[in-house]
Amino acid sequence: MTATIQAVRIGGADRVLTAREVADFIAERLAGLDADGRSVCVLVPDATRVCPLPLLVGAVHRALHGRVSRLTVLIALGTHGAMSAEALAAHVGTYPGVEVRNHEWWDPATFANLGTIPASRIEELSGGRMSGDVEVLLNRAVVEHDISLVVGPVLPHEVVGMSGGNKYFFPGVAGQGIIDVSHWLGALITSAEIIGTTGLTPVRALINDGAALIPAEKYAFSVVTAESAEGSGLHSISFGDCVSSWASAAEISAATHVTYLDRPYRRVLSLIPEMYDEIWTGAKGFYKVEPIVADDGEVILYAPHIREIATSHPQIHEIGYHCRDYFVKQWDAFAHVHWGVLAHSTHLRGAGTYDADTGVERPRVRVTLATGIPEEVCRAVNLGYLDPATIDIADYATDPDTLVVPRAGEVLFRLR
């Protein structure tokens, strides 16, 4: 078990660290870690998160190589698609004596069973909305190493409030059961209620409960990214146990990754960066702007490069995209669907109502895809369609009722 280590942080919301400052901080922190002769598993994000991983993992390698018995880097895919060997090398870097591997969530042999979170706890966290025991499965690489070291960014997140910390275990390298429960719990509470919350949300409490079952020692370098071509690309880096390190970074992220506006907009044009290669991840361009869209307004996800809804989750084509109550009020018809898929569906439609007597669904906001996905596919999953070739971004930017958001997906927009 990991002793509580109060986080130590360098940097802040008002500055960008140099690469040397970051590397020296990592070296100093790990010099004091009891790691000699022990094995270390480093958990890092996949390519859907902006993070200077070669800088960070390179510094970890220099600090631990030759001291530890084994050093493994594990990509916390959740249920995202696997990264190729070439993509891993570009994303993480290559280092002697280090194995870099995907979290193979599709293979049952990947997992170790850590125990169960009881139904009574699920009822407590969900306010009575959910029940049932939750089996806690985790990538066995974490269990088979003496120390787990999380290295990754903290950002506003639609399911847990603020990403990072123990989220790299659950859902990062977890089994389907706890992924489904955590995501549906967040959907029931709603993304609008949770996103950007720096405190202990029910979903964060659930994943902390799961992390408490991990036998390995757990630490984290939690970073906050900066939009800067200079320095390290980081506002701050915090080190400590996975809870205190995350909380330290969440404080900085709330000050740097949340933009407050004075009024709502009738339309938002979200320009989705190429690191999101399907709507499953590109939908973050909706989550982060929904709070500033007026009732009956529209969010356009502009991503000509995206040609798939979800490569790993075909069930989304069966159910389409709907508001939460569409599923809750017809639960018998949808209980068999992976709850993580249901959660993704509700997050992309946002708030809304469904009248079970009339069958009328009224989403608060319209969602339109301007992507490489054919119109018939967009309509079939209950989303709008625009030909991306017809969109003049400069023209939209001149409309006072439209907000154009570049690199949508990481910065959260809120009304004052």
C-alpha positions as CSV (number, residue, x, y, z in Angstrom):
1,M,0.0,0.0,0.0
2,T,1.1,3.6,-0.7
3,A,1.6,5.9,2.2
4,T,-0.1,9.3,1.8
5,I,2.5,11.7,0.3
6,Q,1.5,15.3,0.2
7,A,2.0,16.6,-3.3
8,V,5.0,18.8,-4.2
9,R,4.5,21.1,-7.2
10,I,6.5,23.4,-9.4
11,G,5.0,25.9,-11.8
12,G,1.7,27.6,-11.8
13,A,-1.1,29.1,-13.9
14,D,0.9,32.2,-14.7
15,R,4.0,30.6,-16.2
16,V,5.4,27.9,-18.5
17,L,8.1,25.6,-17.1
18,T,11.3,25.0,-19.0
19,A,12.2,21.5,-20.1
20,R,15.2,21.6,-17.7
21,E,13.0,22.5,-14.8
22,V,10.7,19.6,-15.5
23,A,13.5,17.1,-16.0
24,D,15.3,18.2,-12.8
25,F,12.0,18.0,-10.8
26,I,11.4,14.4,-11.9
27,A,15.0,13.4,-11.2
28,E,14.8,14.9,-7.7
29,R,11.5,13.3,-6.8
30,L,12.5,9.9,-8.1
31,A,15.9,10.0,-6.4
32,G,14.0,9.9,-3.1
33,L,11.8,7.0,-4.1
34,D,12.5,3.5,-2.7
35,A,12.8,1.9,-6.1
36,D,16.2,0.2,-6.2
37,G,15.9,-3.4,-7.3
38,R,12.1,-3.1,-7.7
39,S,9.9,-3.2,-10.7
40,V,8.0,-0.1,-12.0
41,C,5.0,0.2,-14.3
42,V,4.6,3.7,-15.8
43,L,1.0,4.5,-16.9
44,V,0.7,7.1,-19.6
45,P,-2.2,8.4,-21.8
46,D,-2.7,7.6,-25.5
47,A,-2.5,10.0,-28.3
48,T,-6.0,11.6,-27.5
49,R,-4.3,13.6,-24.8
50,V,-1.8,16.5,-25.4
51,C,1.2,15.8,-23.3
52,P,5.0,16.1,-23.8
53,L,5.5,12.4,-23.0
54,P,9.0,12.0,-24.5
55,L,10.2,14.7,-22.1
56,L,8.5,13.2,-19.1
57,V,9.1,9.5,-19.8
58,G,12.7,10.3,-20.9
59,A,13.3,11.9,-17.5
60,V,11.7,9.0,-15.7
61,H,13.9,6.6,-17.6
62,R,17.1,8.5,-16.8
63,A,16.1,8.5,-13.1
64,L,15.2,4.8,-12.9
65,H,17.2,2.9,-15.5
66,G,19.9,0.9,-13.8
67,R,18.2,1.2,-10.4
68,V,15.0,-0.8,-11.0
69,S,14.7,-4.5,-11.9
70,R,12.1,-3.8,-14.6
71,L,10.6,-0.8,-16.2
72,T,7.4,-1.0,-18.3
73,V,5.3,1.7,-19.9
74,L,1.6,0.9,-20.2
75,I,-0.7,3.0,-22.4
76,A,-3.9,3.7,-20.6
77,L,-6.2,3.2,-23.6
78,G,-9.4,2.7,-21.6
79,T,-11.4,1.2,-24.5
80,H,-9.7,3.3,-27.3
81,G,-8.0,1.6,-30.2
82,A,-4.5,0.2,-29.9
83,M,-1.5,2.2,-31.0
84,S,0.9,0.8,-33.6
85,A,4.5,0.2,-32.8
86,E,5.4,3.3,-34.9
87,A,2.8,5.4,-33.2
88,L,4.0,4.3,-29.8
89,A,7.6,5.2,-30.6
90,A,6.6,8.7,-31.7
91,H,4.2,9.2,-28.8
92,V,6.4,8.0,-25.9
93,G,9.9,7.7,-27.3
94,T,12.1,4.6,-27.3
95,Y,14.4,3.7,-24.3
96,P,16.8,0.9,-23.7
97,G,15.5,-1.7,-21.3
98,V,11.9,-0.5,-21.5
99,E,8.9,-2.3,-22.8
100,V,6.1,-0.1,-24.1
101,R,2.8,-1.9,-24.4
102,N,-0.9,-1.2,-25.1
103,H,-3.5,-1.9,-22.5
104,E,-5.1,-4.9,-24.3
105,W,-8.6,-4.4,-23.0
106,W,-10.1,-6.7,-25.6
107,D,-8.2,-9.7,-24.2
108,P,-9.6,-11.3,-21.1
109,A,-6.2,-12.7,-20.2
110,T,-5.1,-9.0,-19.7
111,F,-6.8,-8.7,-16.3
112,A,-6.3,-9.6,-12.7
113,N,-9.3,-9.6,-10.3
114,L,-8.7,-7.3,-7.4
115,G,-12.1,-7.9,-5.6
116,T,-15.5,-6.3,-5.5
117,I,-17.0,-2.9,-4.7
118,P,-20.2,-3.9,-2.9
119,A,-23.7,-2.9,-4.1
120,S,-24.3,-0.8,-1.0
121,R,-21.4,1.4,-2.0
122,I,-22.7,1.8,-5.5
123,E,-26.1,2.7,-4.1
124,E,-24.5,5.3,-1.8
125,L,-22.4,6.9,-4.6
126,S,-25.3,7.0,-7.1
127,G,-27.9,8.3,-4.7
128,G,-29.9,5.2,-5.2
129,R,-29.9,5.4,-9.0
130,M,-27.8,2.2,-9.3
131,S,-27.1,-1.0,-7.5
132,G,-25.2,-4.3,-7.8
133,D,-21.7,-5.4,-6.9
134,V,-18.9,-4.3,-9.3
135,E,-16.1,-6.6,-10.1
136,V,-12.8,-4.8,-10.1
137,L,-10.6,-6.0,-13.0
138,L,-7.2,-4.4,-13.7
139,N,-4.4,-4.9,-16.2
140,R,-2.2,-7.5,-14.5
141,A,0.9,-5.5,-15.4
142,V,0.0,-3.1,-12.6
143,V,-0.3,-6.0,-10.1
144,E,2.8,-7.7,-11.3
145,H,5.0,-4.6,-10.7
146,D,6.0,-3.3,-7.3
147,I,5.4,0.4,-8.0
148,S,2.9,2.1,-10.3
149,L,3.8,5.5,-11.5
150,V,1.1,7.6,-13.3
151,V,2.5,10.2,-15.7
152,G,-0.1,12.3,-17.5
153,P,-2.2,15.5,-17.7
154,V,-5.2,16.7,-15.7
155,L,-8.0,18.3,-17.7
156,P,-11.7,19.0,-17.3
157,H,-13.5,15.8,-17.9
158,E,-17.1,14.9,-18.7
159,V,-17.4,11.7,-16.5
160,V,-15.2,12.3,-13.5
161,G,-14.9,16.1,-13.2
162,M,-11.2,16.4,-13.7
163,S,-9.2,13.7,-15.4
164,G,-5.9,12.3,-14.2
165,G,-4.7,10.6,-11.0
166,N,-6.4,7.3,-10.3
167,K,-8.4,7.6,-13.5
168,Y,-5.3,6.2,-15.3
169,F,-6.2,2.9,-13.5
170,F,-10.0,3.1,-13.8
171,P,-10.9,3.2,-16.6
172,G,-7.4,3.6,-18.1
173,V,-6.3,0.0,-17.7
174,A,-9.5,-1.5,-16.2
175,G,-12.0,-4.2,-17.2
176,Q,-15.3,-3.5,-18.8
177,G,-17.4,-3.8,-15.6
178,I,-16.1,-0.9,-13.7
179,I,-15.7,1.2,-16.9
180,D,-19.4,0.7,-17.6
181,V,-20.5,1.5,-14.0
182,S,-18.3,4.6,-13.7
183,H,-19.4,6.0,-17.0
184,W,-23.1,5.4,-16.6
185,L,-22.9,6.8,-13.0
186,G,-21.5,10.0,-14.6
187,A,-24.1,10.0,-17.3
188,L,-26.9,9.7,-14.7
189,I,-25.6,12.7,-12.8
190,T,-25.0,14.3,-16.2
191,S,-21.9,15.8,-17.8
192,A,-23.2,19.3,-17.3
193,E,-23.2,18.7,-13.5
194,I,-19.8,17.0,-13.3
195,I,-17.5,18.5,-15.9
196,G,-14.7,20.6,-14.6
197,T,-15.4,19.8,-10.9
198,T,-12.2,19.8,-8.9
199,G,-13.8,18.2,-5.8
200,L,-14.6,14.6,-5.0
201,T,-17.3,13.6,-7.5
202,P,-19.2,10.3,-7.0
203,V,-17.3,8.9,-10.0
204,R,-13.9,10.0,-8.6
205,A,-14.9,8.4,-5.3
206,L,-15.7,5.1,-7.1
207,I,-12.3,5.0,-9.0
208,N,-10.5,5.9,-5.7
209,D,-12.3,2.9,-4.1
210,G,-11.0,0.7,-7.0
211,A,-7.5,2.1,-6.7
212,A,-7.4,1.3,-3.0
213,L,-7.5,-2.4,-3.9
214,I,-4.3,-2.2,-6.0
215,P,-1.5,-4.0,-4.1
216,A,1.3,-2.0,-5.8
217,E,2.6,1.3,-4.4
218,K,1.1,4.2,-6.4
219,Y,2.5,7.6,-7.2
220,A,1.8,10.2,-9.9
221,F,3.4,13.0,-11.8
222,S,0.3,15.0,-12.7
223,V,0.9,17.8,-15.3
224,V,-1.0,20.7,-16.6
225,T,-0.4,21.5,-20.3
226,A,0.2,24.9,-21.6
227,E,-0.5,26.4,-25.1
228,S,3.0,27.4,-25.8
229,A,5.6,26.6,-28.4
230,E,8.4,27.4,-25.9
231,G,9.6,25.6,-22.8
232,S,8.2,22.3,-21.8
233,G,4.6,22.9,-22.8
234,L,3.6,22.6,-19.1
235,H,2.2,25.1,-16.6
236,S,3.0,22.8,-13.7
237,I,4.0,19.3,-12.6
238,S,3.0,17.8,-9.2
239,F,4.3,14.7,-7.6
240,G,2.9,12.7,-4.7
241,D,0.4,9.9,-4.1
242,C,-2.2,9.6,-6.9
243,V,-4.9,11.6,-4.9
244,S,-2.8,14.5,-3.7
245,S,-0.9,14.9,-7.0
246,W,-4.1,14.9,-8.9
247,A,-5.7,17.5,-6.6
248,S,-2.7,19.8,-6.9
249,A,-2.8,19.7,-10.7
250,A,-6.6,20.1,-10.8
251,E,-6.2,23.4,-9.0
252,I,-3.9,24.7,-11.8
253,S,-6.0,23.1,-14.6
254,A,-9.2,24.9,-13.3
255,A,-7.3,28.2,-13.6
256,T,-5.9,27.5,-17.1
257,H,-8.3,25.1,-18.9
258,V,-11.6,26.8,-18.1
259,T,-12.6,29.9,-20.1
260,Y,-15.5,32.0,-18.8
261,L,-17.8,33.9,-21.1
262,D,-20.3,36.6,-20.4
263,R,-23.1,35.4,-22.6
264,P,-24.3,32.2,-24.4
265,Y,-24.0,31.7,-28.1
266,R,-26.6,30.4,-30.5
267,R,-24.0,28.4,-32.4
268,V,-20.5,27.0,-31.7
269,L,-18.2,25.8,-34.4
270,S,-15.8,23.4,-32.8
271,L,-12.7,22.7,-34.8
272,I,-11.7,19.2,-33.9
273,P,-7.9,18.5,-33.9
274,E,-6.5,15.5,-35.8
275,M,-5.5,13.7,-32.5
276,Y,-9.2,12.8,-32.3
277,D,-9.7,10.3,-35.2
278,E,-13.3,9.3,-34.5
279,I,-16.4,10.8,-32.9
280,W,-15.9,8.6,-29.9
281,T,-13.1,10.8,-28.9
282,G,-13.8,13.9,-31.0
283,A,-17.1,14.3,-29.1
284,K,-15.0,16.2,-26.5
285,G,-15.4,19.1,-28.8
286,F,-19.1,19.1,-27.8
287,Y,-18.7,18.3,-24.1
288,K,-16.4,21.3,-23.5
289,V,-18.6,23.9,-25.2
290,E,-22.2,22.7,-24.3
291,P,-22.4,25.0,-21.2
292,I,-22.2,28.2,-23.3
293,V,-24.7,27.2,-26.0
294,A,-28.1,28.8,-25.8
295,D,-31.3,26.7,-25.5
296,D,-32.2,25.3,-29.0
297,G,-28.7,26.3,-30.2
298,E,-26.3,24.2,-32.2
299,V,-22.8,22.8,-31.9
300,I,-21.1,21.9,-35.2
301,L,-18.2,19.5,-34.9
302,Y,-16.0,20.4,-37.8
303,A,-13.6,17.5,-38.6
304,P,-13.1,16.6,-42.2
305,H,-10.5,14.1,-41.2
306,I,-12.9,12.0,-39.1
307,R,-14.5,9.1,-41.1
308,E,-15.8,6.9,-38.3
309,I,-18.3,7.2,-35.4
310,A,-16.5,4.6,-33.2
311,T,-14.2,1.9,-34.5
312,S,-14.2,-0.2,-31.3
313,H,-17.9,0.3,-30.2
314,P,-20.3,-0.7,-32.9
315,Q,-23.2,-0.7,-30.4
316,I,-23.4,3.1,-30.8
317,H,-24.8,2.4,-34.3
318,E,-27.6,0.3,-32.8
319,I,-28.8,2.9,-30.3
320,G,-27.7,6.3,-31.8
321,Y,-27.3,9.4,-29.8
322,H,-30.0,10.5,-27.3
323,C,-30.4,12.4,-24.0
324,R,-30.2,10.6,-20.7
325,D,-34.0,10.3,-20.1
326,Y,-34.5,8.5,-23.5
327,F,-32.6,5.5,-22.0
328,V,-33.7,5.8,-18.4
329,K,-37.4,5.9,-19.3
330,Q,-37.0,2.9,-21.6
331,W,-34.5,1.0,-19.5
332,D,-35.7,-2.5,-20.3
333,A,-35.0,-1.9,-24.0
334,F,-31.4,-0.7,-23.4
335,A,-30.1,-2.4,-20.2
336,H,-28.3,-4.9,-22.3
337,V,-26.1,-2.3,-24.0
338,H,-22.7,-1.6,-22.5
339,W,-23.3,1.3,-20.1
340,G,-20.2,3.0,-21.3
341,V,-21.7,3.2,-24.8
342,L,-24.9,4.6,-23.3
343,A,-22.9,7.2,-21.4
344,H,-21.1,8.3,-24.6
345,S,-24.4,8.6,-26.3
346,T,-25.9,10.9,-23.7
347,H,-22.8,13.0,-23.3
348,L,-22.9,13.9,-27.0
349,R,-26.6,14.8,-26.9
350,G,-26.3,16.7,-23.7
351,A,-29.3,17.8,-21.7
352,G,-32.8,17.1,-22.9
353,T,-36.2,15.5,-22.1
354,Y,-38.0,12.4,-23.3
355,D,-41.8,11.8,-23.0
356,A,-42.4,8.0,-22.8
357,D,-46.1,8.4,-23.5
358,T,-45.6,10.3,-26.8
359,G,-42.2,9.1,-27.8
360,V,-41.0,12.7,-28.2
361,E,-37.4,13.5,-27.4
362,R,-36.3,17.2,-27.0
363,P,-32.6,17.7,-26.8
364,R,-31.6,21.1,-25.4
365,V,-28.9,21.6,-28.1
366,R,-28.7,20.3,-31.7
367,V,-25.5,18.5,-32.7
368,T,-24.3,18.6,-36.3
369,L,-21.3,16.7,-37.8
370,A,-19.3,18.3,-40.5
371,T,-16.9,15.4,-41.0
372,G,-16.0,12.8,-43.5
373,I,-18.8,10.6,-42.2
374,P,-21.6,10.2,-44.8
375,E,-24.9,12.0,-44.3
376,E,-26.9,8.8,-44.1
377,V,-24.7,7.5,-41.2
378,C,-25.1,10.8,-39.3
379,R,-28.8,10.8,-39.7
380,A,-29.0,7.1,-38.7
381,V,-27.4,7.8,-35.3
382,N,-29.7,10.8,-34.7
383,L,-27.1,13.6,-35.5
384,G,-27.3,16.4,-38.0
385,Y,-25.1,16.7,-41.1
386,L,-23.2,19.4,-42.9
387,D,-20.9,19.0,-45.9
388,P,-17.6,20.2,-44.4
389,A,-16.7,21.6,-47.8
390,T,-19.4,24.2,-47.4
391,I,-18.1,25.6,-44.2
392,D,-16.1,28.8,-44.4
393,I,-14.5,29.2,-41.0
394,A,-13.7,32.8,-41.5
395,D,-17.3,33.6,-42.4
396,Y,-18.6,31.8,-39.3
397,A,-16.1,33.9,-37.2
398,T,-17.8,37.1,-38.3
399,D,-21.2,36.0,-37.0
400,P,-21.8,37.6,-33.6
401,D,-24.0,34.7,-32.6
402,T,-21.3,32.1,-33.4
403,L,-18.2,31.2,-31.4
404,V,-15.4,29.4,-33.3
405,V,-13.3,27.3,-31.0
406,P,-9.9,26.2,-32.3
407,R,-8.4,22.9,-31.1
408,A,-11.7,22.1,-29.4
409,G,-11.7,19.3,-26.8
410,E,-9.5,20.3,-23.9
411,V,-10.5,23.7,-22.8
412,L,-13.9,23.9,-21.0
413,F,-16.1,26.9,-21.7
414,R,-18.5,28.2,-19.0
415,L,-20.8,31.1,-18.4
416,R,-19.9,33.5,-15.6
